[in-house]
Amino acid sequence: VVAAGSGVEGGEEEESGAGGRHVSVLDIPEGGAGGGGLFAMDSICYHAGGPLTVGDIEDVNGHPCVVCPWHHYKVSCDTGEKWYQAAKFIDGKLTPSGWESVGQRQRVHDVRRNAETGDIEVRLRTGGECQSDKYATDDACAIRTENAVGADGKLGGGSSGRRPSGHVVAQARESGMLRMPGASRPPQPGRLSGSFM
């Protein structure tokens, strides 16, 4: 369980660690980028260890994508694909030719909101190799994610005003909304517990 009850609401994110892996849950409001939805993905960008999930959310080719605040890579929240604006030469001029994917680079995970309790539950997908595995357990990168500030000076890495994930976790922990089922001591920062299915 990542957040009890309504711990993550439309337009917010939650970041926790599971098995040492840093994972963010993003709740994109219905009608938002890519139609909205609840998504879980590795928090740290596959490309250079940047604070991926504090970036702005955009619709790219029908996919909700988070834009890494470091190098502006657009990574799909639902598939983990990296999208880019392709170009080709037409009559000697470089012309945009639409969006293309280079394939999955960021690991995404199964996530759902429990209908009975309202808890958000995440099941990690760790099979096979994925480029984001390189940084997914790097605590130094996670600290950058927790402390990210955008070029505009706003907390949250961009103009959306979203809070960096570490601040969401701290607020949830302080309010008692972040809990670890079966734990004999209070939840610790950046730890995830629970499963589903």
Secondary structure, 3 states (H helix, E strand, C coil): CCECCCCCCCCEEEEEEECCEEEEEEEECCCCHHHCEEEEEECCCCCCCCCHHHCCEEEECCEEEEECCCCCCEEECCCCEEEEEEEEEECCEEEEEEEEEEEECCCEEEEEECCCCCCEEEECCCCCCCHHHHCCCCHHHHHHHHCCECCCCCECCCCCCCCCHHHHHHHHHHHCCCCCCCCCCCCCCCCCCCCCC
